[in-house]
Amino acid sequence: MRRIALQSLLFDIGKLITSVLGVAIATTLLLAQIGIYEGMKVASSRVINNFGGDVWVMARGTNVIDNAEIISAGVRPLVLAHPCVVDARGLIHSMTFARRPDGSYEAVVLVGADPRREASYFPWRLVAGLPSDLAQPVAVTVDRLDAHKLGLPKNPLGATFELYGQNAHVVGVTRGIRSIMVMPYLFTSLDNARSVLGLTEGQVSQWVLDLTHPSCAPDVIAWVERHSDIQALNSKGWAERTEQYWIKESGAGSMLGLTALLGLFVGIVIVGQTLYSLTQQHFKELAMLRVIGANAGELVSFVAWQVLVIGIAGAVLGTGLAYGVGWIMERSDIEVSLSNSVVSFGLVTIAAMCALAAGYSVRAVLRIRGTEVF
């Protein structure tokens, strides 16, 4: 039955190509949309996840790291008074503006921390320069993919530009650190961030608490929540809140899901129509096989082999196209995360789509009676 099924596919190359392209388009759309969804989640919470810590403290009412308010210097001794708190590391995460060489302004996200204490992971993905270099006056890092936005050369190391009225010096280059708001990330020291933003000594947007043990987190959070002007969340909860804000409340998740469903619908229609057409085209031959003793399982395998070939060919082609689309989108400031889990989930979904598309053809061959050949 396998040979008959494959020969019937090759007999009509046009229908075979159409069905393979249908699966490929559905695969590409599905993987691209899931990849963009995961990419948005990664981009929205990447500072939180990379900065670590057990508990984050911020101004009360803050719902996302990008909207964090500046809190007073008095918060640090307050949180350090709890016996479970080993250290409180300051972080400044704020939007500001840089002036390009042509005089226009570009919105940027300024992230300030202590490079001497956070040297092992701040900033991450550093491909040029050293974290300690950020201690120099108004020294920043620029991501290689964002250099053109600031009017800087492809290798911006050593370049200067105006940052909120001050001359900033690029002492480091990162690779692939993108913002959910498609703004360049500029990493610097706490002192430099305060200087640029006009803050006083000790002011930050969040305090990241390191505890004696993660199990202390609920007690520390409850202790912080007793103060009316600040709030606290564990690191995972803060990352999830930020992700939910950008994915759900912005409506981006619904839009991406709708596009993915549209791709699956297109795939089901094209593959289902092709398989049913092939089944009808060979209806008499299948009926003859029924007369000479072919059972229902053998007739179903006729459709199964065809959908298997179409599904594998389309999925392989679609996955390759999805990686190509992802590469193009990355160059257009849209982050796409095609991790192994994303690709695996996508391919399982495509397999289910093909099985669903084959359902009508399977039903048709199961109704074939040997008498219909006469």
SEVO-76332 format. One record per residue (C-alpha): x, y, z. Coordinates in steps of 0.5 Angstrom, whole numbers, m for minus. Layout:
BEGIN
<r c1="X" c2="Y" c3="Z"/>
...
//
This chain:
BEGIN
<r c1="0" c2="0" c3="0"/>
<r c1="6" c2="5" c3="1"/>
<r c1="8" c2="4" c3="m6"/>
<r c1="1" c2="5" c3="m9"/>
<r c1="0" c2="11" c3="m4"/>
<r c1="7" c2="14" c3="m6"/>
<r c1="6" c2="13" c3="m13"/>
<r c1="m1" c2="17" c3="m13"/>
<r c1="3" c2="23" c3="m10"/>
<r c1="8" c2="23" c3="m16"/>
<r c1="3" c2="22" c3="m21"/>
<r c1="0" c2="29" c3="m20"/>
<r c1="6" c2="33" c3="m18"/>
<r c1="2" c2="40" c3="m18"/>
<r c1="m2" c2="37" c3="m12"/>
<r c1="4" c2="35" c3="m9"/>
<r c1="7" c2="41" c3="m9"/>
<r c1="1" c2="45" c3="m7"/>
<r c1="0" c2="41" c3="m1"/>
<r c1="7" c2="41" c3="1"/>
<r c1="7" c2="49" c3="1"/>
<r c1="1" c2="49" c3="5"/>
<r c1="4" c2="45" c3="10"/>
<r c1="10" c2="50" c3="10"/>
<r c1="7" c2="56" c3="10"/>
<r c1="3" c2="54" c3="16"/>
<r c1="9" c2="51" c3="19"/>
<r c1="13" c2="58" c3="18"/>
<r c1="7" c2="62" c3="20"/>
<r c1="6" c2="58" c3="27"/>
<r c1="14" c2="58" c3="29"/>
<r c1="15" c2="65" c3="27"/>
<r c1="9" c2="67" c3="31"/>
<r c1="11" c2="63" c3="37"/>
<r c1="18" c2="65" c3="36"/>
<r c1="16" c2="72" c3="37"/>
<r c1="11" c2="71" c3="43"/>
<r c1="17" c2="68" c3="46"/>
<r c1="22" c2="73" c3="44"/>
<r c1="18" c2="78" c3="47"/>
<r c1="17" c2="75" c3="54"/>
<r c1="25" c2="74" c3="54"/>
<r c1="26" c2="81" c3="52"/>
<r c1="21" c2="84" c3="57"/>
<r c1="24" c2="81" c3="63"/>
<r c1="31" c2="80" c3="61"/>
<r c1="34" c2="85" c3="66"/>
<r c1="30" c2="82" c3="71"/>
<r c1="33" c2="75" c3="70"/>
<r c1="40" c2="77" c3="68"/>
<r c1="41" c2="81" c3="74"/>
<r c1="38" c2="75" c3="79"/>
<r c1="37" c2="76" c3="86"/>
<r c1="31" c2="73" c3="91"/>
<r c1="27" c2="79" c3="92"/>
<r c1="26" c2="86" c3="88"/>
<r c1="23" c2="92" c3="92"/>
<r c1="20" c2="98" c3="88"/>
<r c1="16" c2="104" c3="89"/>
<r c1="9" c2="102" c3="91"/>
<r c1="4" c2="101" c3="85"/>
<r c1="10" c2="99" c3="80"/>
<r c1="7" c2="94" c3="75"/>
<r c1="13" c2="93" c3="70"/>
<r c1="20" c2="94" c3="71"/>
<r c1="20" c2="99" c3="65"/>
<r c1="15" c2="104" c3="69"/>
<r c1="19" c2="104" c3="75"/>
<r c1="19" c2="110" c3="79"/>
<r c1="25" c2="113" c3="83"/>
<r c1="25" c2="111" c3="90"/>
<r c1="29" c2="114" c3="96"/>
<r c1="36" c2="112" c3="99"/>
<r c1="33" c2="111" c3="106"/>
<r c1="30" c2="104" c3="103"/>
<r c1="36" c2="101" c3="103"/>
<r c1="38" c2="101" c3="110"/>
<r c1="31" c2="99" c3="112"/>
<r c1="31" c2="93" c3="108"/>
<r c1="38" c2="91" c3="110"/>
<r c1="35" c2="91" c3="117"/>
<r c1="31" c2="85" c3="116"/>
<r c1="36" c2="79" c3="119"/>
<r c1="35" c2="75" c3="112"/>
<r c1="37" c2="80" c3="108"/>
<r c1="45" c2="79" c3="106"/>
<r c1="45" c2="85" c3="101"/>
<r c1="41" c2="90" c3="97"/>
<r c1="44" c2="92" c3="90"/>
<r c1="41" c2="98" c3="87"/>
<r c1="39" c2="98" c3="80"/>
<r c1="37" c2="104" c3="76"/>
<r c1="32" c2="102" c3="70"/>
<r c1="30" c2="109" c3="66"/>
<r c1="28" c2="112" c3="59"/>
<r c1="32" c2="118" c3="57"/>
<r c1="34" c2="121" c3="51"/>
<r c1="41" c2="121" c3="47"/>
<r c1="42" c2="126" c3="41"/>
<r c1="45" c2="123" c3="34"/>
<r c1="50" c2="126" c3="30"/>
<r c1="45" c2="129" c3="26"/>
<r c1="42" c2="133" c3="32"/>
<r c1="36" c2="128" c3="32"/>
<r c1="34" c2="125" c3="39"/>
<r c1="33" c2="117" c3="40"/>
<r c1="30" c2="114" c3="46"/>
<r c1="34" c2="110" c3="50"/>
<r c1="34" c2="105" c3="56"/>
<r c1="39" c2="107" c3="61"/>
<r c1="41" c2="101" c3="66"/>
<r c1="45" c2="103" c3="72"/>
<r c1="49" c2="98" c3="77"/>
<r c1="55" c2="97" c3="80"/>
<r c1="60" c2="94" c3="75"/>
<r c1="65" c2="92" c3="81"/>
<r c1="60" c2="88" c3="85"/>
<r c1="56" c2="85" c3="78"/>
<r c1="62" c2="84" c3="74"/>
<r c1="60" c2="77" c3="73"/>
<r c1="54" c2="78" c3="69"/>
<r c1="53" c2="86" c3="68"/>
<r c1="53" c2="87" c3="63"/>
<r c1="52" c2="80" c3="60"/>
<r c1="54" c2="79" c3="53"/>
<r c1="59" c2="84" c3="53"/>
<r c1="64" c2="82" c3="47"/>
<r c1="68" c2="88" c3="47"/>
<r c1="71" c2="92" c3="53"/>
<r c1="71" c2="91" c3="61"/>
<r c1="65" c2="92" c3="66"/>
<r c1="70" c2="96" c3="70"/>
<r c1="71" c2="101" c3="65"/>
<r c1="64" c2="103" c3="66"/>
<r c1="66" c2="106" c3="73"/>
<r c1="69" c2="112" c3="68"/>
<r c1="65" c2="118" c3="68"/>
<r c1="59" c2="118" c3="63"/>
<r c1="62" c2="111" c3="60"/>
<r c1="56" c2="107" c3="57"/>
<r c1="56" c2="100" c3="53"/>
<r c1="52" c2="100" c3="46"/>
<r c1="49" c2="94" c3="43"/>
<r c1="52" c2="92" c3="36"/>
<r c1="45" c2="92" c3="33"/>
<r c1="43" c2="98" c3="36"/>
<r c1="49" c2="103" c3="34"/>
<r c1="46" c2="105" c3="28"/>
<r c1="40" c2="108" c3="32"/>
<r c1="45" c2="113" c3="35"/>
<r c1="49" c2="114" c3="29"/>
<r c1="55" c2="111" c3="31"/>
<r c1="59" c2="106" c3="27"/>
<r c1="58" c2="99" c3="26"/>
<r c1="64" c2="98" c3="32"/>
<r c1="62" c2="104" c3="36"/>
<r c1="68" c2="102" c3="41"/>
<r c1="71" c2="109" c3="43"/>
<r c1="65" c2="113" c3="40"/>
<r c1="62" c2="119" c3="44"/>
<r c1="55" c2="122" c3="43"/>
<r c1="51" c2="126" c3="47"/>
<r c1="47" c2="123" c3="53"/>
<r c1="41" c2="128" c3="56"/>
<r c1="46" c2="134" c3="55"/>
<r c1="53" c2="130" c3="57"/>
<r c1="58" c2="127" c3="53"/>
<r c1="58" c2="119" c3="54"/>
<r c1="63" c2="115" c3="52"/>
<r c1="62" c2="108" c3="49"/>
<r c1="67" c2="103" c3="53"/>
<r c1="64" c2="97" c3="52"/>
<r c1="60" c2="93" c3="46"/>
<r c1="54" c2="88" c3="47"/>
<r c1="51" c2="83" c3="43"/>
<r c1="44" c2="81" c3="42"/>
<r c1="41" c2="85" c3="48"/>
<r c1="34" c2="88" c3="45"/>
<r c1="29" c2="92" c3="49"/>
<r c1="22" c2="90" c3="49"/>
<r c1="20" c2="97" c3="47"/>
<r c1="25" c2="97" c3="41"/>
<r c1="30" c2="102" c3="45"/>
<r c1="37" c2="101" c3="45"/>
<r c1="40" c2="99" c3="52"/>
<r c1="45" c2="103" c3="55"/>
<r c1="49" c2="100" c3="61"/>
<r c1="53" c2="104" c3="66"/>
<r c1="55" c2="105" c3="73"/>
<r c1="50" c2="107" c3="78"/>
<r c1="54" c2="114" c3="79"/>
<r c1="54" c2="115" c3="72"/>
<r c1="46" c2="114" c3="71"/>
<r c1="45" c2="118" c3="77"/>
<r c1="49" c2="124" c3="74"/>
<r c1="45" c2="123" c3="67"/>
<r c1="38" c2="123" c3="70"/>
<r c1="40" c2="128" c3="76"/>
<r c1="39" c2="124" c3="82"/>
<r c1="42" c2="124" c3="89"/>
<r c1="46" c2="119" c3="92"/>
<r c1="43" c2="113" c3="94"/>
<r c1="37" c2="114" c3="89"/>
<r c1="35" c2="108" c3="85"/>
<r c1="29" c2="105" c3="81"/>
<r c1="29" c2="98" c3="85"/>
<r c1="33" c2="95" c3="90"/>
<r c1="35" c2="87" c3="89"/>
<r c1="36" c2="83" c3="95"/>
<r c1="40" c2="77" c3="96"/>
<r c1="38" c2="73" c3="102"/>
<r c1="41" c2="68" c3="107"/>
<r c1="36" c2="63" c3="103"/>
<r c1="31" c2="63" c3="98"/>
<r c1="26" c2="60" c3="103"/>
<r c1="26" c2="67" c3="107"/>
<r c1="23" c2="71" c3="101"/>
<r c1="16" c2="71" c3="103"/>
<r c1="17" c2="73" c3="110"/>
<r c1="22" c2="79" c3="107"/>
<r c1="16" c2="81" c3="102"/>
<r c1="11" c2="81" c3="108"/>
<r c1="16" c2="85" c3="112"/>
<r c1="17" c2="90" c3="106"/>
<r c1="9" c2="90" c3="104"/>
<r c1="8" c2="93" c3="111"/>
<r c1="11" c2="100" c3="109"/>
<r c1="6" c2="104" c3="105"/>
<r c1="11" c2="107" c3="99"/>
<r c1="14" c2="101" c3="97"/>
<r c1="13" c2="94" c3="95"/>
<r c1="16" c2="87" c3="94"/>
<r c1="16" c2="81" c3="89"/>
<r c1="20" c2="75" c3="89"/>
<r c1="25" c2="75" c3="82"/>
<r c1="20" c2="70" c3="79"/>
<r c1="14" c2="74" c3="80"/>
<r c1="17" c2="80" c3="78"/>
<r c1="19" c2="77" c3="71"/>
<r c1="12" c2="74" c3="70"/>
<r c1="9" c2="81" c3="72"/>
<r c1="13" c2="84" c3="67"/>
<r c1="12" c2="79" c3="62"/>
<r c1="4" c2="79" c3="63"/>
<r c1="4" c2="86" c3="62"/>
<r c1="7" c2="87" c3="55"/>
<r c1="4" c2="80" c3="52"/>
<r c1="m3" c2="80" c3="55"/>
<r c1="m5" c2="88" c3="57"/>
<r c1="m1" c2="90" c3="50"/>
<r c1="m6" c2="86" c3="46"/>
<r c1="0" c2="83" c3="43"/>
<r c1="m1" c2="76" c3="45"/>
<r c1="m8" c2="76" c3="42"/>
<r c1="m6" c2="78" c3="35"/>
<r c1="0" c2="73" c3="35"/>
<r c1="m5" c2="67" c3="37"/>
<r c1="m10" c2="70" c3="32"/>
<r c1="m4" c2="70" c3="26"/>
<r c1="m2" c2="63" c3="28"/>
<r c1="m9" c2="60" c3="28"/>
<r c1="m10" c2="63" c3="21"/>
<r c1="m4" c2="59" c3="19"/>
<r c1="m6" c2="53" c3="21"/>
<r c1="m13" c2="54" c3="18"/>
<r c1="m10" c2="55" c3="11"/>
<r c1="m6" c2="49" c3="12"/>
<r c1="m12" c2="44" c3="14"/>
<r c1="m16" c2="47" c3="8"/>
<r c1="m10" c2="46" c3="3"/>
<r c1="m8" c2="39" c3="6"/>
<r c1="m15" c2="36" c3="7"/>
<r c1="m17" c2="38" c3="0"/>
<r c1="m11" c2="35" c3="m3"/>
<r c1="m11" c2="29" c3="0"/>
<r c1="m19" c2="28" c3="m1"/>
<r c1="m18" c2="30" c3="m9"/>
<r c1="m12" c2="24" c3="m9"/>
<r c1="m17" c2="19" c3="m5"/>
<r c1="m23" c2="21" c3="m10"/>
<r c1="m18" c2="20" c3="m16"/>
<r c1="m16" c2="13" c3="m14"/>
<r c1="m23" c2="11" c3="m12"/>
<r c1="m24" c2="5" c3="m16"/>
<r c1="m17" c2="3" c3="m15"/>
<r c1="m18" c2="3" c3="m8"/>
<r c1="m25" c2="m1" c3="m9"/>
<r c1="m21" c2="m6" c3="m13"/>
<r c1="m16" c2="m7" c3="m7"/>
<r c1="m22" c2="m8" c3="m3"/>
<r c1="m25" c2="m13" c3="m7"/>
<r c1="m19" c2="m17" c3="m7"/>
<r c1="m18" c2="m17" c3="0"/>
<r c1="m15" c2="m11" c3="3"/>
<r c1="m18" c2="m9" c3="10"/>
<r c1="m20" c2="m2" c3="13"/>
<r c1="m13" c2="m1" c3="16"/>
<r c1="m9" c2="m2" c3="9"/>
<r c1="m14" c2="3" c3="6"/>
<r c1="m13" c2="8" c3="11"/>
<r c1="m5" c2="7" c3="11"/>
<r c1="m6" c2="9" c3="3"/>
<r c1="m8" c2="16" c3="6"/>
<r c1="m3" c2="16" c3="12"/>
<r c1="3" c2="15" c3="8"/>
<r c1="1" c2="21" c3="3"/>
<r c1="0" c2="25" c3="9"/>
<r c1="6" c2="23" c3="12"/>
<r c1="10" c2="25" c3="6"/>
<r c1="7" c2="31" c3="5"/>
<r c1="7" c2="33" c3="13"/>
<r c1="15" c2="32" c3="13"/>
<r c1="17" c2="35" c3="7"/>
<r c1="12" c2="41" c3="9"/>
<r c1="15" c2="41" c3="16"/>
<r c1="22" c2="41" c3="14"/>
<r c1="21" c2="47" c3="9"/>
<r c1="17" c2="51" c3="13"/>
<r c1="22" c2="50" c3="19"/>
<r c1="28" c2="52" c3="15"/>
<r c1="23" c2="58" c3="12"/>
<r c1="22" c2="60" c3="20"/>
<r c1="29" c2="61" c3="21"/>
<r c1="30" c2="65" c3="15"/>
<r c1="24" c2="70" c3="17"/>
<r c1="27" c2="70" c3="24"/>
<r c1="34" c2="72" c3="22"/>
<r c1="31" c2="78" c3="18"/>
<r c1="26" c2="80" c3="24"/>
<r c1="32" c2="80" c3="28"/>
<r c1="35" c2="85" c3="23"/>
<r c1="29" c2="89" c3="24"/>
<r c1="29" c2="90" c3="31"/>
<r c1="24" c2="84" c3="32"/>
<r c1="26" c2="79" c3="37"/>
<r c1="25" c2="72" c3="35"/>
<r c1="26" c2="66" c3="40"/>
<r c1="26" c2="59" c3="36"/>
<r c1="29" c2="55" c3="42"/>
<r c1="28" c2="47" c3="41"/>
<r c1="22" c2="47" c3="46"/>
<r c1="19" c2="52" c3="41"/>
<r c1="20" c2="48" c3="35"/>
<r c1="18" c2="42" c3="38"/>
<r c1="12" c2="45" c3="40"/>
<r c1="11" c2="48" c3="33"/>
<r c1="12" c2="41" c3="30"/>
<r c1="7" c2="37" c3="34"/>
<r c1="2" c2="42" c3="33"/>
<r c1="3" c2="41" c3="25"/>
<r c1="3" c2="34" c3="26"/>
<r c1="m4" c2="35" c3="29"/>
<r c1="m6" c2="39" c3="24"/>
<r c1="m4" c2="34" c3="18"/>
<r c1="m8" c2="29" c3="22"/>
<r c1="m14" c2="33" c3="22"/>
<r c1="m13" c2="35" c3="15"/>
<r c1="m13" c2="27" c3="13"/>
<r c1="m19" c2="26" c3="17"/>
<r c1="m24" c2="27" c3="12"/>
<r c1="m20" c2="23" c3="7"/>
<r c1="m20" c2="17" c3="12"/>
<r c1="m27" c2="17" c3="13"/>
<r c1="m28" c2="17" c3="5"/>
<r c1="m24" c2="10" c3="4"/>
<r c1="m27" c2="7" c3="10"/>
<r c1="m34" c2="8" c3="7"/>
<r c1="m31" c2="4" c3="0"/>
<r c1="m35" c2="m2" c3="m1"/>
<r c1="m32" c2="m7" c3="m6"/>
<r c1="m39" c2="m7" c3="m10"/>
<r c1="m37" c2="0" c3="m12"/>
<r c1="m32" c2="m2" c3="m17"/>
<r c1="m37" c2="m5" c3="m22"/>
//
